Amino acid sequence: MPAANQTADNIRREFKPRLRTASQDANVSHTPPPKLIGNLSRRDALRVGSLTVASGLLPACGINAASDESGEHPGKAKSVIFLWMGGGVTHIDSFDPKPEAPEQIRGTLDTIDTALPGVHFAETLPNLAKIADELAVVRTFSHDSNDHLLSQVYTLSGRKVTQAQLFTEPNIGSIVSHLYGSRKGLPGYIAVPGITRPGPPPHNLFVGGWLGGQYAPFCLGGQPEQPDFTVGEKLENPPAEASEDLQPRVLALPDGITVSRVDRRKQLRGQIESAVSRAESDGTLSTMEGHYANAIRLLTSAGIRSAFDIADEPPSVCDTYGRTKIGGRCLTARRLVEAGARYVMVDYGYDSDYGNLWDNHNAPSQNFPHTSELSKRGYHVAGIDKAFAALVSDLKTRGLLDSTLVVFLTEFGRTPKINARGGRDHWGACGSVFFTGGGVQRGQIIGQSDAQAAYPLTRGYGPADLAASIYAAIGIDPNDRVKDFQGRPVGILDHGTRIAELF
């Protein structure tokens, strides 16, 4: 059997859909069919000529084919920037310091005043402290898992999963993309860059789940394409300054291919596809249709192409965000929202240069200093402080903050007690996140943790509550149902309510 067919058969076995009835556990969801682009069907002979260009242009992740160019919706937020820091950002060394706790809890960091009277952040957040009156910080982010994969899927989707469901649940952005589609030619869900993978081995959790592969995010990509952050020697103190090419690979035309040539091929392809689509309907090929259509749109629109290029920004703006990976990614997100993007995920977690950015156990394999010192580095907490504050301030200056919901999320906090190696371990019981813009009531601290930031003293809010809040801001009722890729209705969320204080 050819290797491509063996691979396809293996994927089919792994992703065999599991039928369910309404009485079964609501957490058990359907698994989408894989994108078997490498597995030739009897129809492929008709498509070879028409898809030749597309095969060299598609990004690693999906592009939503749905389009709503008129595209407005009832929520106050017209766009979402989802600041995804996968790995577990330390809350005690950032948004919820405990200066009265013993040093083995608080570490060696000082606290600083913020723009909110009586509220203090750790010294690692001087820029966010100055604009704390623009933030709604939730200090009681809490759930019952200390497992990276389960917690990340839960936070990315708002749906609690088992190990067997890591790839079945659509990301929040996938639901938004499915319901609202693209806008101004930009895919409905964009990941900047969408390459980080928890593991080992690396897992891609940026998925369309039971909606289908076409609702996975459009990933800008990067080098390497799917990095294993455990591979390669990491410097003891790597430089924070780094430049990335965040231009989508779809915009890099192969040698000899011009935009006008692509446009001519599109016309020929359209004729062939029209005849084929009348003959047969195929879910996998429907996914491919969406990929191709959006690739063409990105290629042939100068305005869309320029939205991905931060080289047009004045040097002073780049300096404000920080000439770091996270700075460049946040600046790209602002440009995309300004160009009309509906849902942008800024992805900054496991990194081939920095290793486990947030998962700072300081295990023997991790070449890190004490957590208090690590947090002050320009690629760590201090780096997101600079980039996040610049993003919020920039959106406000440009008149975009009121219509753009900005959410900082990570899957859990870190242990209150610093371990013997100077690191902090997984801690799902308590963490900190923030919301701003998009109709959110800013300038507040929501929730209070105990004296060691170990457990909430007030109501805890889990990933489903955060997801419900995002949906509420953008005008989606989380109690509604959407159809999965097989046409069966599935609830957007199976539990969780929006955080009332935000609205």
N, C-alpha and C positions, 0 to 999 in steps of 0.2 A: 504494500500500500504506500503511495507517495507520502512524504513527510507532512505536506500541507493537509492532506486528508486525515492522517493520523491525529494531527493536532486538533483539527476541527472536531473529530469524533470524541477526543478526550474532553474538549470544552463542552460538547453537548452533554456528555455524561455528568460532568461536574455541575452544569447549570440546568439540569433537567427540572422544568417547572414543577412546583408542588402545589396541587390543587387544594383549596380549602373551602370550608363552608363558613357561613356567617357566625356559627356558634364556636368556631375555633378561635384560638388566641389571636387577638388583634395584632400582636407583634410579629406574627408569622406572615411574611409578605412574599410576593411572587418574585422570581428571579428572571431577568430579561434574557432573551436569546442573545448569544454572543454575536459580535460582528465578525462574520466568517468571510472577510474580504479575500483572504487567501485561499478559500475553498471554492474552486470553480464549479458552477452549476451549468445546466444545459443552456441557460440564457446568456451565459457570459460571452459566448461567441459573438452575439449581437452587440455586446457592449464594449468589446476590447478597444475598438477605435475611439469610441466616445469617451472612455474613462482614462485614456492614456495620460492626458494632461493632469486630471484630478489626482491620479495615483501619486504623482510627485509633489502635490501641493498640499495634501491634507496634514493637519497637525496631529499630535499624538492622541489628543482627546477629542471628543465629539463636538459637533456644532449643531445647534438646534435648527431644524428646518422651519419651524413655525415662525410666522412673521405677523407683527401687528404694528405696521408702520404708523398708523394713526395714533397709536399706542398709548393712551392714557388710562388710568385706573383710579379707583375711588380713594386710595390711601393718600395721606399727606406726603409720604415719601415717594418720589418718582424714580429714585435710584437707590441702590444699596451698595455700600462698600463694606465687605466682610473681612475684617482683619484677622486672619486665621493663623494663630501661632501654635501649631501642633507640637506637642511634646510635654506640656505642663509648665506654664510660666509661674515662677515663684511669686506668690501674693504678698508674703511678709517682707520681701526685699523690694517691693514696689508700691502697691496701692493700699496695703493694710499693715503698716509697720506696728510693732508692739514695743515701744521704747522702755516700758516699765517691766518687761519680761526679762528673765535671766538671759545672759549672753548666749547660752546654748539654744535659745529660742530666737532672740532678736538679731543675733549676729553682731557685727561691728559697725553697721551703718548708722549714720545719724538720720534724724527726721527733719523735714523742712515744712514751713508754713505753705499753705495754698491760698488761692483766691477765695476759698470758702472759709469763713471765720471758724476757728476751732478744729479744722480738718487738716491732718498732716499726711504727707506722703513720705516715702523713703527718699533719701538724698539722690537716688538714681533717677528721679523724675522731676528735675527742675523746670523743664519746659511745660510738661503737662500740669505741674502744680500752678503755674501762672495762668493757665486757662481752665482750672478746675471748675469755674463757674459755667463753663460750656459743656461739662460732662455730667452724666448720670452714672455714677460708679456703683456697681452692685457688689457688695462685700460678702454676700452670702450665697454665692454660686456653689451648689451642693448636690451631690448624688452619691450613689452607693457603690461605685466601681473604681478600683485603682488600676484597672487594666487599660493600657494605651489603646489597643485596637477597639475594644468595646466602647470605651469612653469617647474616642474620636468619632466613630460612626454615630454614636448617640448625639454628639454635639453638632456634627455636620448635617444630620438629618432630622433631629428632634424625636427620633424613634429608637426605643431601646431594643437591642439586638442580642442574639446569641452568637457564638463563634461561627455557626453555620450561616449566619446572615450578614457577614461583613460586607458583601457586595450587592445585597438585595435592595437596600433602602435608598431612595433618591436623595441627593443633597437638597438642602433648602433651596439653593439656587436653581436646581433642576425643576422643582415645582414651580418656582417663579417663572422660569423660562417656558415651561410647558403651558402655563396659564396665560402669560402675557406676550410671549414670543420676542422676536428681535425688535430693535428700534433704531431708526436711522442707519440701517444697513449693518449694524453691529450685532453679533450673536447675543442671545438672551442671557447667557451665563458665561462669563469670561474668568479664567484663572490666571493670575500673574504671579509666577510663571506656571504653576500647576505641576511641578516636577518633584516636589518633596514626597518621600515615601517612608512611613514608619516601618519598622522591622527590627532586626533582620528575620527572614528575607524581606526585601522591600514589598510593601503592599500599596496598590493604588486605590485609595478610598474616595477619589473624586469621580463619582459614578452617577449614572442616571437611574440605576436600580430597576425597579419594576415598571418605570416609565419607558424604558428602552434606552439603548446606547446613544441615540441621537440627542438625548438630554444631558449627557455628561458635559462638563464644561469645555469650552474652547480654550485650550491651554496654550499659552504663548511659548512654552517650551524653554529650552536652554541647553546648556552643556554641563555634564552629559545628560542625555535624554531622560534616563531613569536612574539617577545616581543611587548607589548603595553607600550611605553615609559612613558605614563601618569600614569601607575599603580605603586603603591608602593612609600614609602617615600624616597626622595632624600636627601643625606647629604648636609649640607650647603657648605662644601668644601671637596668633595670626593677626595680620592687620585688618582693621575694620573697613578701611577704604577698599572698595571693589567696584568695578564697572561691569555691567551685564548688557548683553544685546537682547532686549526684550521684544524685538521685532518678530512677529510670528513667522515661522518657517514657511507658511503659505504665501507670504509676500516675497520670498526669495525664489524668483523664477529660474528654472533650469536653463543652462546654456542654450542659446538659440531660440528660446521662447520669449516672445514679447507680449505685452498686454493686448495689442491688436490681434495677434495670432490666437491668443486664448479666446478672444471674443468671437473670432471666426469659427474656431473649433466648437464653441458653445452653441452656435447656430446649427451646425451639422449634428451635434450630439442631440439637440432638442428634437430634431426630426426622427432620429433613431429611437430615442427614449419614448416619444409619443406612441410609436407603433408598438414597442415592447410593452408599455404600461397598459395598453388596451388588451393585450393578449393575456397578461397574467399579473397578479398582485402578489408582492413578496415583501415581508417585513424587513428583512436584512437589506434588500435593495432600497427600501424606503429610507432607511438610515443613510445609505450612501447618497441618495438624492439630496438629502439635507446638507451633507458634507460638501457636495459638489457645488450646489447653488450658493452656499455661503462663501465658499472659496472664491468663486467667480466674483461675487459682490465685493469681497475684500480686495481682490486684485484690481478691479476695474474702477474703484472709487478713490480718487486722489485724497479726498478729505478723510476717508476712513484710514487709508494707509498712513497718513501723517499723524493720526491720533496715537499711534503706537510708538512714536519716535520722540523721546525726551531730549534729543539733541537740539530741538528747536527752542528749548527753554533757556532763559537767561542764566548765566553762571551763578548769579546771586540766588536764584530760586533753587538751583541744585544744591548750593551750599546750605541753604536753610533746611532742606529736607535731610541733608547729609549725603555725602558721596559714598554711600554704602549700599549693600544689596537691598536692605529694607527701605532705605531712602528712595532709591530708584524705583522700587516696586510701588511705593505709595504715590510717588509723583506720576507714574504711569496710570495708576488707578484714577487720579484726579483728572488727567487728560482724557481718559476714556469716558468718564462720567460727563465731562464737559462736552464731549462729542456726541453724547446721547446714550451711552451704555446703560443698561437697566440694572444689572447685577454683576459686580466685580468682586472676586475674592483675591485678596492679597495674601499670598501663601509664603510663609517664612517659618520653617521648622527644622527638619533634618537637612543637613547641609554637607556637601562633599568637602568644603573647606573647613567648616567649624565643627563638624560632627553632630552630636546630639545638642542642638542649641539650647533646648530648655529642659531636657531630661538629665538634670545635673546631679546624679548620684555621687559623682566623683569615684566611680568604680576604678579599679586598677587600669582598665582599658581606656579610661577617659583622662585625657591630659589637661585637667582643669585645676585652677587655684580654688581656694575657699570660696563658697558661694557669695559671700559679701564682696569679695574682690572681683569675682567673675561678673557680677551684676553691673559693675561700673565700666565694663568694657564697651567700646563703641559698636560692637556687633550684637551685644546682649541687651539687657534692660535699658541701659543708657542709649542704645541705638534706636530702640523702638520709641523711647521718650521723644527723641529729636524728630523722628519721622512722623509719628502720630500727631504731635503738636503742630508740626508744619502743615500736615494734611488738613486738620480741622481748621486752623487759622486761614489757610489758603482757600478752602471751600467757603468760609464765611466772607472773606474779602471779595470773592468773585460772585457772591450772591447765590451760592449753590447749597449752602449748608441746610437751609430750611427745607429743601426738597430732596436732600440726600441723607439717608440713614447710615451712620457709621457705627459699626459694632466691632468691638475687640473681644475675641473669644479664644479660649484655649480649653483643653479637655478637662483639666483639673488643676488644683493648686499643688503645693509641695508640703512635705511634712513640717510641722512647727519646729520639731526638734532637729537640729543639725546633726547629721550622723558623724561617726568617728573619723571619717575621711574629709569632713568639711563640706559635704553635699547635703541635699535634701531629696527625699524619696517621694514616690507617688502619694497623692492625698486627694481623694475624691470628695471628702467630707466638707471641704471649705476652700474657696478660691475667690478671685476677684476678676470681674470683667467690666466693660463700660459700654454705654450707648451715648450717642449724641446726634443732633440734627433730625431731619425727617419727622417733625412733629413731636419729638420727645421733650419732656419737661427736663430741662438742663439745670445744672447747678445744685445737685443733690447727691447725697450718699444714701443708697438704699440698702438697708440691712446692717446688722452689727454682729461681728464675730466675738467669741469669748476672749479672755485675756491673753491667750496664746495663739489666736487665729486658727484654732483647731476645729471648732464647731460653731454653727450659727446660734446666736442668742435669740434672733428673730427669725421670721420665716425664711427657709431656704428655698432657692429657686434652681430647678434643674434644667438640663438641656431642652426638654420639651417646653418649658416656660419661656426660655429664651427664643426658641423657634416660633412659638405662638406670638411673641412680642414682635418679632421681625415681620411675620405675616400680617399682624394687625396694622403695623405702620405702613405697609405697602398695599393694604386693602384686600387681603385674602382672609377669608374665614377659615381658621384651622379645623373647624368641624365639618367643612364641606368634604365631598368625595370627588376624586378624579379617577378616570379610567386608566387602568394599567395597559401594558402593551398588547394584552389579549382582550381588551375591551371590558374588563371586569372592574366595578367600582371599588376603590380603596380609600379609606379616610386619609386626609392630608396628615393629621396627627391622630394618634390613638389615646393620648392623654396630654395634660399640660394646659395652662391658661396664661394669658398675657400678664405681664407684671403691671399691676394697676398703677403703681406710682409713676411709671414712665409716661402715662397718658393723662 
